[in-house]
């Protein structure tokens, strides 16, 4: 797992209170990890803080799985 | 009128995070006061509080027992305390497994005096330092006072009345009184009722200290600071925590063989119409609240064995309350015991009335009244009244009054008695 993936996973575990082994790259925040729309807003904020990226609302709407988040961050981080 | 009894209790207090531990420590005359640990109080006039202790403490609070990790991260402490106390009360009543039909008739009325002040403070700083895009999406519903009731109803599927009282330090008593009336009026059969508070944060301590409400003379001896009726009292000590009871319609409780702690027989409410923080100079509002509660109960002062006083340890309030009790009780005051458990756990503000109602019910159960700590030199006006100094006292307890008075001049009295 890449360093970015590790850090994303850590944030997801902390914010959603889920077991680490459930946070696979394919996992959907809402369908698999019990998040609601507000949790995703909070996750996106946490990713922005952690990686120093800005994730505009239209991009955030497309982030539905752990892999979506990792890919966006890999492509856009400074 | 449908009769209303109490069938479950839940407590999170600075002296214990369950009912029996908190009560045992109250009776043992322990103090929950100490130097503030939540933030560095060095620059504050008041450096002490009665904090709920951490999970690794002998009588600490473990939020993980009943509150989901995710919820803990999103909400302020008063909601966490309230959810846990509500869960304890439901478990104690044996009502965690109600049918859907029962849950339509079960509601929640858990209020708070102040609500999410720590979170309002910290998110304001985030807004100021990092801008609006960094404010938590959970900011609003993690701070709103009615969200204890909301969270509890969601967690336990309670679909009856969902209500939250906000009457400063009278909140807990009003919550129980109002919820009892909802059952009396047939709006519900079961109500979780009470109050919680978690406002020990920099802006909370600074604000109450600037209002000259907090004790500042005992920063080096925190356990001596809350001293209701004592000549050296100089303000209250801030507490935190929650008290929640299960109120239940009497016939229903009897039919299912529930353990019954007591009955809510009287409830009186009044407004001082005098001053925002100072009590009425003759304690007129408190007098009328007690008088109306007794009238509603169809009882005389001589029927009351114990009053859990509002008794916050402020210079003005304590003697005015005692004066009102003296006028109402007349000669019957000779039989009365009256104490302030705020001497041990501090002032839980919106939680106080509910926590103290629970201590009243335990006094009824165990036939013992809790002490007023630090009452070394009683004020002049206290002569001839048993204020239960220093040590708990075994005695007959048939019926009790629980008094709560709040900023804004809002007063509530509850009368409860054994069934």
Boltz contact constraints between the chains, C-beta under 6 A:
constraints:
  - contact:
      token1: [A, 17]
      token2: [B, 69]
      max_distance: 6.0
  - contact:
      token1: [A, 17]
      token2: [B, 70]
      max_distance: 6.0
  - contact:
      token1: [A, 38]
      token2: [B, 137]
      max_distance: 6.0
  - contact:
      token1: [A, 41]
      token2: [B, 137]
      max_distance: 6.0
  - contact:
      token1: [A, 42]
      token2: [B, 137]
      max_distance: 6.0
